[in-house]
């Protein structure tokens, strides 16, 4: 009986999973938005095509709504992957949840710009 209760206590609950997905989703979308906004201010709106260029090649530089959409989508996916990585690491390294602002800023400064 002790083993069953220990397993139930250690198993993630639906609420925990939902909160994790919400945290990752919000962080990824906010991070992608701010990063893309900053990149567009510094380099112009065609910076989105550079993201698309990594997947499509020369066709991306012709522009068009499809290429811009693909660039934004790729950027958001990359941002969500980094947010997932940060969340997973923060579950193991407790100081990341104790000092979220400092750790988040350091992580953001260390992530290469797309």
C-alpha positions in Angstrom: 0.0 0.0 0.0 2.8 2.4 0.7 4.2 1.8 -2.8 0.9 2.7 -4.4 0.5 6.0 -2.6 4.1 6.9 -3.4 3.4 6.2 -7.1 0.3 8.3 -7.0 2.1 11.2 -5.3 4.9 11.2 -7.8 2.7 10.9 -10.9 1.9 14.2 -12.5 -1.7 15.3 -12.2 -3.8 16.7 -15.0 -3.6 20.1 -13.3 0.2 20.0 -13.2 0.4 19.0 -16.8 -2.1 21.7 -17.8 -0.2 24.3 -15.8 3.1 23.2 -17.5 1.6 23.4 -20.9 0.1 26.8 -20.2 3.4 28.1 -18.8 5.3 26.8 -21.9 2.7 28.1 -24.3 2.6 31.6 -22.8 6.4 31.9 -22.4 7.0 30.6 -25.9 4.4 32.9 -27.6 5.5 36.0 -25.6 9.2 35.2 -26.2 8.5 34.7 -30.0 6.5 37.9 -30.2 9.1 40.1 -28.4 12.0 38.6 -30.2 10.4 39.0 -33.6 9.3 42.5 -32.8 12.8 43.4 -31.7 14.3 41.8 -34.9 11.9 43.6 -37.2 12.7 46.9 -35.5 16.4 46.4 -35.9 16.5 44.6 -39.3 13.2 45.3 -41.0 10.2 43.1 -41.7 12.1 41.0 -44.2 13.9 39.3 -41.4 11.0 36.9 -41.3 12.1 35.7 -44.8 15.6 34.9 -43.4 13.9 32.4 -41.0 12.0 30.9 -43.9 15.2 30.8 -46.0 16.7 28.2 -43.6 14.0 25.7 -44.6 12.9 26.7 -48.2 16.1 28.3 -49.6 16.2 30.9 -52.4 12.4 30.8 -52.9 11.9 32.4 -49.5 13.5 35.6 -50.6 10.8 36.3 -53.2 8.5 37.1 -50.3 4.7 36.5 -50.4 2.3 35.8 -47.7 3.1 32.1 -47.6 6.8 32.7 -46.9 6.0 35.3 -44.2 3.5 33.0 -42.6 6.0 30.1 -42.7 8.7 32.3 -41.2 6.5 33.4 -38.3 5.4 29.8 -37.7 8.9 28.5 -37.7 10.0 31.2 -35.3 7.1 30.4 -32.9 7.9 26.7 -33.0 11.6 27.4 -32.2 10.5 29.7 -29.3 8.2 27.0 -28.0 11.1 24.4 -28.1 13.3 26.8 -26.1 10.5 27.4 -23.6 10.0 23.7 -23.2 13.7 23.2 -22.6 13.8 26.0 -20.0 10.8 24.5 -18.2 12.3 21.0 -18.1 15.6 22.3 -16.8 13.9 24.5 -14.2 12.2 21.4 -12.7 15.7 20.0 -11.9 17.5 23.2 -11.0 15.3 24.7 -8.3 17.1 28.0 -8.2 15.6 28.8 -11.6 12.1 28.8 -10.0 13.4 30.7 -6.9 14.9 33.5 -9.0 12.7 33.4 -12.2 13.5 37.0 -13.4 17.2 36.7 -13.2 17.4 33.2 -14.6 14.9 34.1 -17.4 16.9 37.2 -18.4 20.2 35.2 -18.4 18.5 32.4 -20.5 17.1 34.9 -22.9 20.5 36.6 -23.3 22.1 33.3 -23.9 19.7 32.1 -26.6 21.0 33.0 -30.1 18.7 35.3 -32.1 16.9 33.6 -35.0 
